């Protein structure tokens, strides 16, 4: 299997994305902590090789990210190729339910998933998200309103939240 890769310029710096024939399997800031380890793990999971180049999914990803940063898009429709456990994928699905311009706490996310005892596992699965911005883990904050945990860096998380017009949501939005 091949994972085609390309770099995408954004207002926050260069991102790197990869896609198989099934969909986008990662989009990350190039200065993400442990990016090389993440990509090595992904290659093993998919038994794939990274090769520079484009495919239809990457072309659509670049277009949608451009629209996002031009304030013409608030969610993404590009096909994703998710790797991870069923639990991780359910966590990432919950992340996609956080509306643009809003934040949830880790506790709100765990409550949304009806899994408050699993709040730490939910937070850990957020950290395993390989689809920066597209799966909006940047919209999750600490219960005290702090900007905790973002592999792309807290300054990028803060920028993204301000860009989206961050609105704190102290009660559950559903």
Backbone as numpy.savetxt, mean C-alpha at the origin, in Angstrom:
# Nx Ny Nz CAx CAy CAz Cx Cy Cz
8.16 -17.59 -14.21 7.30 -16.42 -14.21 8.20 -15.19 -14.21
7.74 -14.16 -14.88 8.47 -12.89 -14.93 7.71 -11.82 -14.17
8.46 -10.98 -13.48 7.93 -9.77 -12.87 8.58 -8.61 -13.60
7.81 -7.94 -14.44 8.33 -6.77 -15.14 8.38 -5.61 -14.15
9.43 -4.81 -14.22 9.61 -3.72 -13.26 9.86 -2.41 -13.99
9.43 -1.34 -13.35 9.74 -0.01 -13.86 9.78 0.97 -12.71
10.39 2.13 -12.96 10.44 3.19 -11.97 9.45 4.27 -12.36
8.82 4.86 -11.36 7.80 5.88 -11.57 8.16 7.11 -10.73
8.27 8.26 -11.38 8.51 9.52 -10.67 7.24 9.97 -9.98
7.36 10.41 -8.73 6.23 10.96 -7.99 6.71 12.21 -7.26
5.79 13.02 -6.76 6.19 14.19 -5.96 6.96 13.81 -4.70
6.85 12.57 -4.27 7.56 12.09 -3.08 8.85 11.36 -3.41
9.22 11.35 -4.66 10.42 10.65 -5.07 10.10 9.44 -5.92
11.15 8.76 -6.29 11.04 7.62 -7.18 10.39 6.43 -6.49
9.49 5.77 -7.23 8.90 4.52 -6.78 9.29 3.45 -7.78
9.29 2.22 -7.33 9.53 1.09 -8.21 8.33 0.17 -8.13
7.90 -0.30 -9.29 6.74 -1.18 -9.34 7.06 -2.42 -10.13
6.32 -3.47 -9.84 6.49 -4.72 -10.57 5.15 -5.38 -10.81
5.05 -6.05 -11.93 3.79 -6.73 -12.26 4.07 -8.01 -13.02
3.27 -9.00 -12.71 3.24 -10.24 -13.47 2.13 -10.10 -14.51
1.89 -11.16 -15.23 0.76 -11.14 -16.17 -0.57 -11.05 -15.43
-0.59 -11.41 -14.14 -1.82 -11.38 -13.34 -2.13 -10.00 -12.77
-1.13 -9.17 -12.56 -1.38 -7.85 -11.99 -0.15 -7.31 -11.29
-0.30 -6.14 -10.70 0.78 -5.47 -9.99 1.05 -6.23 -8.70
2.30 -6.68 -8.52 2.64 -7.43 -7.31 3.40 -6.58 -6.29
3.88 -5.39 -6.70 4.44 -4.46 -5.73 4.56 -3.08 -6.34
4.43 -2.07 -5.46 4.77 -0.68 -5.77 5.27 -0.09 -4.46
6.52 0.33 -4.48 7.17 0.81 -3.26 8.06 2.01 -3.58
8.29 2.85 -2.58 9.29 3.89 -2.71 10.65 3.23 -2.74
11.55 3.74 -3.60 12.84 3.06 -3.74 13.68 3.13 -2.46
13.36 4.09 -1.58 14.12 4.17 -0.33 13.39 3.49 0.83
12.43 2.62 0.52 11.69 1.88 1.56 12.67 1.03 2.35
12.44 0.97 3.65 13.31 0.13 4.46 13.15 -1.33 4.03
14.26 -2.02 3.95 14.32 -3.45 3.60 13.68 -3.79 2.26
13.73 -2.88 1.31 13.14 -3.13 -0.01 13.78 -4.35 -0.67
15.09 -4.44 -0.63 15.77 -5.57 -1.29 15.32 -6.90 -0.70
15.19 -6.97 0.62 14.72 -8.20 1.27 13.30 -8.53 0.83
12.45 -7.50 0.75 11.06 -7.69 0.33 11.00 -8.25 -1.09
11.83 -7.71 -1.98 11.82 -8.16 -3.37 12.37 -9.58 -3.49
13.38 -9.91 -2.71 13.91 -11.28 -2.72 12.84 -12.27 -2.25
12.12 -11.91 -1.19 11.06 -12.77 -0.68 9.95 -12.94 -1.73
9.59 -11.85 -2.40 8.57 -11.91 -3.44 9.00 -12.82 -4.59
10.26 -12.70 -5.01 10.77 -13.56 -6.08 10.64 -15.04 -5.69
10.94 -15.35 -4.44 10.84 -16.74 -3.99 9.39 -17.19 -3.93
8.52 -16.32 -3.40 7.09 -16.67 -3.30 6.50 -16.99 -4.67
6.85 -16.19 -5.65 6.28 -16.35 -6.99 7.14 -17.22 -7.91
8.31 -17.64 -7.40 9.26 -18.39 -8.24 9.46 -17.62 -9.55
9.83 -16.35 -9.39 9.87 -15.43 -10.53 11.20 -14.70 -10.60
11.41 -14.11 -11.74 12.60 -13.31 -12.00 12.16 -11.87 -12.27
12.90 -10.90 -11.71 12.64 -9.49 -11.97 13.35 -9.08 -13.25
12.60 -8.48 -14.17 13.19 -8.00 -15.42 12.65 -6.60 -15.72
13.54 -5.67 -16.09 13.05 -4.33 -16.45 12.14 -4.41 -17.66
11.11 -3.59 -17.64 10.18 -3.55 -18.78 8.77 -3.25 -18.33
7.92 -3.07 -19.30 6.53 -2.72 -19.02 5.60 -3.86 -19.39
4.43 -3.83 -18.79 3.31 -4.62 -19.26 2.06 -3.77 -19.05
0.91 -4.27 -19.45 -0.31 -3.47 -19.39 -0.63 -3.01 -17.97
-0.36 -3.86 -16.97 -0.66 -3.50 -15.59 0.22 -2.34 -15.12
1.49 -2.36 -15.49 2.39 -1.28 -15.08 2.05 0.03 -15.79
1.64 -0.06 -17.03 1.23 1.14 -17.76 0.00 1.75 -17.07
-0.95 0.90 -16.68 -2.13 1.40 -15.98 -1.76 1.95 -14.60
-0.85 1.28 -13.89 -0.41 1.75 -12.58 0.21 3.14 -12.69
1.09 3.34 -13.66 1.73 4.64 -13.84 0.68 5.72 -14.13
-0.30 5.39 -14.97 -1.38 6.32 -15.29 -2.20 6.66 -14.05
-2.59 5.65 -13.28 -3.41 5.87 -12.09 -2.66 6.64 -11.00
-1.38 6.34 -10.81 -0.60 7.11 -9.83 -0.49 8.57 -10.26
-0.30 8.81 -11.56 -0.26 10.18 -12.08 -1.57 10.90 -11.80
-2.69 10.21 -12.02 -4.00 10.81 -11.76 -4.18 11.08 -10.26
-3.71 10.16 -9.42 -3.79 10.36 -7.97 -3.04 11.64 -7.58
-1.81 11.77 -8.05 -1.02 12.94 -7.67 -1.50 14.22 -8.35
-2.28 14.09 -9.42 -2.91 15.26 -10.05 -4.28 15.56 -9.44
-4.64 14.84 -8.39 -5.92 14.99 -7.67 -7.13 14.65 -8.56
-6.94 13.71 -9.47 -8.02 13.27 -10.34 -8.48 11.86 -10.00
-7.90 11.24 -8.99 -8.23 9.86 -8.62 -8.11 9.73 -7.10
-9.11 9.07 -6.50 -9.06 8.84 -5.05 -8.97 7.36 -4.70
-9.15 6.49 -5.68 -8.94 5.06 -5.46 -8.38 4.45 -6.74
-7.94 3.23 -6.63 -7.22 2.59 -7.72 -8.00 1.39 -8.24
-7.93 1.17 -9.55 -8.62 0.05 -10.17 -7.66 -0.93 -10.84
-6.37 -0.61 -10.86 -5.39 -1.48 -11.49 -5.48 -2.88 -10.85
-5.35 -3.90 -11.67 -5.39 -5.28 -11.20 -4.15 -5.55 -10.34
-4.38 -6.15 -9.17 -3.28 -6.48 -8.27 -3.06 -7.99 -8.25
-1.81 -8.36 -8.07 -1.42 -9.77 -7.86 -0.91 -9.81 -6.42
-1.80 -10.15 -5.50 -1.46 -10.16 -4.08 -0.80 -11.47 -3.70
0.22 -11.35 -2.90 0.84 -12.54 -2.30 0.74 -12.35 -0.79
0.50 -13.38 -0.09 0.35 -13.31 1.36 -0.71 -14.30 1.80
-0.83 -14.41 3.09 -1.81 -15.34 3.65 -3.22 -14.79 3.47
-4.20 -15.64 3.69 -5.60 -15.20 3.62 -5.84 -14.08 4.64
-5.24 -14.20 5.82 -5.41 -13.16 6.85 -4.80 -11.85 6.36
-3.58 -11.88 5.85 -2.96 -10.66 5.35 -3.82 -10.02 4.27
-4.33 -10.82 3.37 -5.15 -10.28 2.29 -6.44 -9.67 2.83
-7.00 -10.24 3.91 -8.20 -9.63 4.51 -7.86 -8.29 5.16
-6.67 -8.19 5.73 -6.21 -6.92 6.31 -6.06 -5.88 5.21
-5.45 -6.26 4.10 -5.25 -5.32 2.99 -6.58 -4.90 2.38
-7.53 -5.83 2.35 -8.88 -5.49 1.87 -9.51 -4.45 2.78
-9.33 -4.61 4.09 -9.87 -3.63 5.04 -9.22 -2.26 4.83
-7.93 -2.25 4.53 -7.25 -0.97 4.27 -7.91 -0.22 3.12
-8.34 -0.96 2.11 -8.96 -0.34 0.94 -10.34 0.24 1.26
-10.87 -0.08 2.41 -12.18 0.46 2.82 -12.04 1.81 3.54
-10.83 2.21 3.85 -10.63 3.52 4.50 -10.80 4.58 3.43
-11.78 5.46 3.59 -12.03 6.46 2.55 -10.86 7.43 2.37
-10.70 7.88 1.16 -9.73 8.93 0.83 -9.98 10.13 1.75
-8.92 10.68 2.31 -9.04 11.85 3.16 -9.42 11.54 4.60
-9.48 10.27 4.96 -9.83 9.87 6.33 -8.73 8.97 6.87
-8.73 8.83 8.17 -7.81 7.89 8.80 -8.60 6.97 9.72
-8.04 5.81 9.94 -8.51 4.90 10.97 -7.34 4.64 11.89
-7.64 4.29 13.12 -6.61 3.79 14.01 -6.47 2.28 13.76
-5.39 1.72 14.27 -5.24 0.26 14.17 -6.42 -0.42 14.87
-6.88 0.17 15.98 -8.02 -0.39 16.70 -9.27 -0.35 15.83
-9.52 0.75 15.15 -10.69 0.84 14.26 -10.60 -0.21 13.15
-9.40 -0.40 12.62 -9.24 -1.40 11.57 -9.54 -2.79 12.11
-9.01 -3.10 13.29 -9.26 -4.42 13.89 -10.75 -4.60 14.20
-11.41 -3.54 14.68 -12.85 -3.62 14.94 -13.62 -3.82 13.64
-13.21 -3.12 12.59 -13.86 -3.30 11.29 -13.77 -4.75 10.84
-12.66 -5.38 11.16 -12.45 -6.78 10.79 -13.05 -7.74 11.80
-13.69 -7.17 12.85 -14.25 -7.97 13.94 -13.19 -8.86 14.56
-12.01 -8.25 14.82 -10.88 -9.00 15.35 -10.05 -8.13 16.29
-10.71 -7.52 17.27 -9.97 -6.66 18.21 -8.83 -7.39 18.92
-9.02 -8.66 19.32 -7.89 -9.34 19.96 -6.67 -9.49 19.03
-6.90 -9.41 17.73 -5.82 -9.56 16.76 -5.22 -8.24 16.31
-5.37 -7.18 17.10 -4.92 -5.86 16.68 -3.44 -5.84 16.31
-2.62 -6.56 17.04 -1.18 -6.58 16.72 -0.91 -7.32 15.43
-1.64 -8.39 15.20 -1.48 -9.13 13.94 -1.96 -8.27 12.76
-3.01 -7.49 12.98 -3.50 -6.58 11.94 -2.42 -5.56 11.62
-1.84 -4.96 12.66 -0.78 -3.98 12.45 0.42 -4.60 11.72
0.78 -5.81 12.10 1.90 -6.49 11.44 1.59 -6.74 9.97
0.36 -7.14 9.66 -0.02 -7.39 8.27 -0.02 -6.09 7.47
-0.41 -4.98 8.10 -0.31 -3.68 7.42 1.12 -3.45 6.97
2.06 -3.78 7.82 3.47 -3.58 7.51 3.97 -4.48 6.39
3.24 -5.52 6.07 3.63 -6.43 4.98 3.01 -6.03 3.64
2.25 -4.96 3.63 1.64 -4.46 2.40 2.73 -4.09 1.39
2.66 -4.64 0.21 3.65 -4.37 -0.84 3.16 -3.36 -1.87
2.04 -2.71 -1.60 1.41 -1.83 -2.59 1.20 -0.43 -2.02
2.31 0.28 -1.80 2.24 1.63 -1.22 1.28 2.50 -2.02
0.53 3.29 -1.32 -0.47 4.23 -1.84 -1.68 3.49 -2.41
-1.48 2.51 -3.26 -2.58 1.79 -3.91 -3.43 1.07 -2.85
-2.79 0.37 -1.94 -3.46 -0.18 -0.75 -3.03 0.76 0.37
-3.94 1.64 0.81 -3.55 2.82 1.58 -3.25 2.60 3.06
-2.18 1.88 3.35 -1.79 1.68 4.74 -1.34 2.99 5.39
-1.05 4.00 4.57 -0.66 5.30 5.14 -1.83 5.96 5.87
-3.05 5.47 5.69 -4.23 6.05 6.34 -4.48 5.50 7.74
-3.59 4.64 8.23 -3.76 4.08 9.57 -2.78 4.77 10.52
-3.35 5.22 11.65 -2.57 5.97 12.64 -2.71 5.31 14.01
-1.89 5.76 14.95 -1.97 5.26 16.32 -3.21 5.80 17.02
-3.63 5.13 18.08 -4.83 5.54 18.82 -4.72 6.95 19.39
-3.49 7.39 19.64 -3.29 8.74 20.16 -3.11 9.78 19.05
-3.35 9.37 17.80 -3.23 10.27 16.67 -1.83 10.35 16.09
-0.91 9.56 16.63 0.47 9.60 16.14 0.60 8.90 14.79
1.57 9.36 14.02 1.84 8.76 12.71 2.83 7.63 12.90
2.33 6.48 13.24 3.21 5.34 13.53 3.35 4.46 12.30
4.48 3.81 12.21 4.72 2.75 11.26 4.40 3.01 9.81
5.40 3.36 9.04 5.25 3.44 7.59 6.61 3.15 6.99
6.71 2.05 6.25 8.00 1.62 5.72 8.61 2.63 4.75
7.77 3.45 4.12 8.27 4.48 3.22 8.83 5.68 3.97
8.60 5.72 5.28 9.08 6.82 6.12 7.92 7.68 6.59
8.01 8.12 7.83 6.91 8.90 8.41 6.72 10.24 7.70
7.78 10.82 7.15 7.60 12.09 6.44 6.74 11.89 5.19
6.89 10.76 4.52 6.04 10.46 3.35 4.60 10.21 3.79
4.43 9.50 4.90 3.09 9.23 5.42 2.39 10.56 5.75
3.09 11.43 6.44 2.51 12.73 6.78 2.15 13.51 5.51
3.05 13.51 4.52 2.80 14.22 3.27 1.54 13.67 2.59
1.42 12.34 2.52 0.27 11.72 1.87 -1.03 12.07 2.58
-1.01 12.04 3.91 -2.22 12.37 4.66 -2.62 13.83 4.46
-1.65 14.72 4.48 -1.96 16.14 4.24 -2.44 16.34 2.79
-1.81 15.65 1.85 -2.20 15.73 0.44 -3.66 15.32 0.26
-4.06 14.27 0.99 -5.43 13.77 0.89 -6.41 14.58 1.73
-5.92 15.59 2.44 -6.81 16.40 3.28 -7.23 15.64 4.52
-6.24 15.03 5.18 -6.48 14.17 6.33 -7.57 14.71 7.24
-8.50 13.83 7.56 -9.56 14.12 8.50 -9.58 12.99 9.52
-9.35 13.30 10.77 -9.37 12.25 11.79 -10.80 11.78 12.01
-10.95 10.49 12.21 -12.27 9.92 12.41 -12.27 9.18 13.75
-12.62 9.88 14.84 -12.55 9.25 16.15 -13.55 8.11 16.35
-14.66 8.13 15.65 -15.60 7.01 15.76 -15.54 6.19 14.47
-16.02 5.00 14.56 -15.98 4.12 13.41 -16.81 4.68 12.28
-16.26 4.69 11.07 -16.94 5.29 9.93 -17.87 4.33 9.19
-18.43 3.35 9.87 -19.33 2.41 9.17 -20.48 2.04 10.06
